[in-house]
Amino acid sequence: MPAASRRLRQQRGITQEQLAEAAEIELRTMQSIEGGRQSVSLGTLVRLANALDVSPKVLLRGAELTEIKRGRPRKRPAGT
């Protein structure tokens, strides 16, 4: 999501501040999203998509999901 929003924003020639204002989110939130330091709620995703005039799925395209490790963690030997 961070790369998609940044790419679309730059293609449209708008600043983070302009996009944040159009999406009605804080500039710091926009900076954190594009920097990959903050997750995006569904509501924020929709507001960003509307501000960029794209479908929300466009912002999610190419997003990688981390692998989920299933099962219980292994026990460590005593004394470590």
URVENCOR-V82700 format. One record per residue. N is the residue number from 0. RES is the residue in three letters. SS is DSSP state (2 for helix, 1 for strand, 0 for the rest). NEAR is the number of other ideal C-beta (glycine too) atoms within 10 Angstrom. Layout:
BEGIN
N:RES:SS:NEAR
N:RES:SS:NEAR
END
This chain:
BEGIN
0:MET:0:19
1:PRO:2:16
2:ALA:2:12
3:ALA:2:19
4:SER:2:24
5:ARG:2:17
6:ARG:2:12
7:LEU:2:19
8:ARG:2:21
9:GLN:2:11
10:GLN:2:9
11:ARG:0:12
12:GLY:0:7
13:ILE:0:16
14:THR:0:12
15:GLN:2:17
16:GLU:2:11
17:GLN:2:15
18:LEU:2:23
19:ALA:2:23
20:GLU:2:15
21:ALA:2:16
22:ALA:2:21
23:GLU:0:11
24:ILE:0:19
25:GLU:0:11
26:LEU:2:14
27:ARG:2:11
28:THR:2:14
29:MET:2:24
30:GLN:2:14
31:SER:2:15
32:ILE:2:25
33:GLU:2:19
34:GLY:0:10
35:GLY:0:11
36:ARG:0:9
37:GLN:0:15
38:SER:0:10
39:VAL:0:20
40:SER:0:10
41:LEU:2:8
42:GLY:2:9
43:THR:2:18
44:LEU:2:19
45:VAL:2:15
46:ARG:2:19
47:LEU:2:26
48:ALA:2:20
49:ASN:2:14
50:ALA:2:21
51:LEU:2:21
52:ASP:0:10
53:VAL:0:15
54:SER:0:12
55:PRO:2:16
56:LYS:2:9
57:VAL:2:14
58:LEU:2:23
59:LEU:2:13
60:ARG:0:10
61:GLY:0:10
62:ALA:0:10
63:GLU:0:5
64:LEU:0:5
65:THR:0:5
66:GLU:0:6
67:ILE:0:5
68:LYS:0:7
69:ARG:0:5
70:GLY:0:5
71:ARG:0:6
72:PRO:0:6
73:ARG:0:6
74:LYS:0:6
75:ARG:0:7
76:PRO:0:6
77:ALA:0:5
78:GLY:0:4
79:THR:0:4
END
